[in-house]
């Protein structure tokens, strides 16, 4: 087997308009909406760091300055917190501040799809394998999804994707992979199908927004024809790449919340709040009371 090259960089696309969350996203990037007290994009960055990523490339668009500001120093705020003796908050802000030179930002000038957004990062990634994390997909578990994906990559190299299992009847909603032979941290991918017709899915393993890809994907995306939604689709590019390079899948043992949807966003807030030692018990009681009150109204209707 060829030498497995280290994955040092990650791409996080943050160029979407967030139309499903209007009017909240009229002035605030959807990636800056908070799960409890941290913006959605922070969870993806923390997950990448946990997996050993050294440099993160954000693919942005207009009106996303708040994301850059979030990952920059804020001396006036730190000074104010220091005068107030709020040392815990200072420590948290310092913890999430990236090292100088460890983040880059590039623009996707037109909304041409995920494949195009990834291609926009080509010069900052160079000729290296790289991780890709879709920030709307937030991992919830004892260990970040990307760390498990990195274990699989160190085992087999090539291209690896993270998957989870859905109900078979829901497979038509997702990008689905075919399951081949097993390896220690996953299995070989035999095919990839975007939203297969009902009853035609090769499995119930769906792509959950975490990838490690070889740099050859960039040359494919450069010439990729527009697909579904008149956009350049990453899945189409991966299908072409799979003709020459192997793909493997890592089944994530936690749960991924689709925070690009209102339901997933609310579920993530509840799950992360309940998992907190400082507010978990209070949130549980509040949610329980709300649920019981809702059930009472339904029974009375």
C-alpha positions, -999 to 999 in steps of 0.1 A, spaced: 0 0 0 12 35 -8 24 57 21 -6 72 38 -1 110 39 -10 130 70 -42 150 69 -33 184 82 -60 207 68 -98 208 68 -123 227 47 -154 240 63 -179 255 38 -199 284 53 -211 302 22 -248 292 24 -276 318 27 -295 300 54 -329 307 38 -346 280 59 -339 302 90 -352 335 78 -358 360 92 -331 351 118 -304 348 91 -312 381 74 -283 397 93 -267 368 111 -249 340 93 -267 307 99 -234 292 111 -234 317 139 -268 306 153 -261 291 187 -265 256 201 -269 266 238 -241 292 240 -217 283 211 -223 290 174 -229 260 152 -196 265 133 -176 263 166 -187 227 170 -172 218 136 -139 236 144 -136 218 178 -143 185 162 -116 191 136 -91 201 162 -99 170 183 -90 149 153 -56 165 149 -63 191 122 -38 219 121 -52 243 96 -88 252 88 -100 267 55 -133 285 56 -151 290 23 -173 320 29 -195 344 9 -208 380 13 -221 390 47 -201 364 66 -178 388 84 -192 377 118 -176 342 113 -141 358 108 -146 380 138 -156 350 160 -123 334 153 -103 365 158 -89 382 189 -112 407 208 -89 428 230 -116 452 240 -139 424 251 -111 407 270 -102 439 287 -138 445 298 -142 409 311 -109 413 330 -121 445 347 -152 426 358 -132 396 371 -149 372 346 -119 349 343 -139 318 334 -152 336 303 -118 348 294 -104 313 296 -131 300 273 -125 327 247 -88 320 248 -94 282 244 -113 286 212 -91 313 197 -71 297 168 -33 300 167 -20 327 145 -19 315 109 -40 284 115 -71 296 97 -77 309 62 -107 324 45 -116 323 8 -147 334 -10 -173 315 -31 -186 343 -52 -216 325 -65 -239 298 -49 -229 270 -73 -231 241 -48 -210 221 -24 -187 208 -50 -179 243 -62 -173 255 -26 -148 227 -21 -131 235 -53 -127 271 -42 -103 259 -14 -80 242 -39 -51 266 -37 -51 268 1 -52 230 4 -27 223 -24 -16 187 -32 -26 172 1 -54 150 14 -79 170 34 -108 167 58 -142 182 49 -168 191 76 -202 204 68 -210 227 98 -247 222 96 -242 186 105 -233 186 142 -219 155 159 -231 145 193 -213 117 211 -186 107 234 -161 113 206 -162 135 176 -171 119 143 -139 132 125 -116 115 150 -131 81 141 -129 89 105 -92 97 110 -87 62 126 -102 46 94 -80 68 72 -49 58 90 -59 21 85 -68 22 48 -58 56 33 -75 67 1 -108 85 6 -131 79 36 -166 91 45 -186 90 76 -220 73 76 -249 66 99 -279 42 96 -313 55 88 -347 37 87 -347 18 53 -379 37 43 -360 70 47 -331 61 25 -345 81 -4 -339 113 16 -301 109 17 -269 101 -1 -265 64 4 -234 41 1 -232 4 -7 -216 -18 19 -187 -40 9 -161 -59 28 -154 -49 64 -121 -35 79 -113 -27 115 -129 8 116 -155 5 88 -162 -11 54 -154 -7 17 -178 15 -3 -191 -3 -34 -213 25 -47 -228 59 -39 -263 70 -48 -278 104 -41 -314 101 -29 -322 67 -44 -357 58 -55 -378 42 -28 -368 5 -25 -337 9 -47 -311 19 -20 -281 -3 -18 -281 0 20 -294 22 47 -260 38 54 -262 75 47 -235 102 43 -235 124 74 -213 153 63 -178 142 72 -152 133 46 -114 128 40 -106 133 4 -76 131 -18 -65 162 -37 -74 146 -71 -110 156 -63 -101 192 -73 -93 185 -109 -125 165 -112 -146 193 -97 -129 218 -120 -146 201 -150 -177 188 -132 -210 195 -150 -238 209 -129 -261 183 -115 -291 183 -92 -304 218 -84 -282 231 -113 -253 230 -89 -219 213 -89 -225 183 -67 -197 169 -45 -212 134 -47 -209 135 -85 -173 143 -82 -167 115 -56 -183 90 -79 -158 99 -106 -129 97 -82 -141 63 -69 -134 49 -104 -97 53 -97 -93 55 -60 -109 34 -32 -135 47 -8 -142 34 27 -169 43 52 -168 47 90 -201 42 108 -203 69 134 -214 56 168 -229 89 180 -257 109 165 -256 137 140 -281 166 141 -289 184 109 -289 219 121 -297 232 87 -333 222 95 -354 237 122 -362 204 137 -326 193 139 -315 226 153 -340 224 181 -332 188 188 -295 197 190 -301 225 215 -321 202 237 -296 173 235 -265 195 242 -283 214 270 -293 181 287 -257 170 285 -244 200 303 -235 196 340 -244 233 347 -279 234 332 -288 199 323 -311 191 353 -329 225 350 -334 220 313 -347 185 318 -374 197 343 -384 225 319 -386 203 289 -406 176 309 -431 202 320 -435 216 285 -440 180 271 -465 171 298 -484 204 292 -485 197 255 -498 162 260 -525 175 282 -536 200 256 -537 172 230 -558 149 252 -582 178 259 -586 188 223 
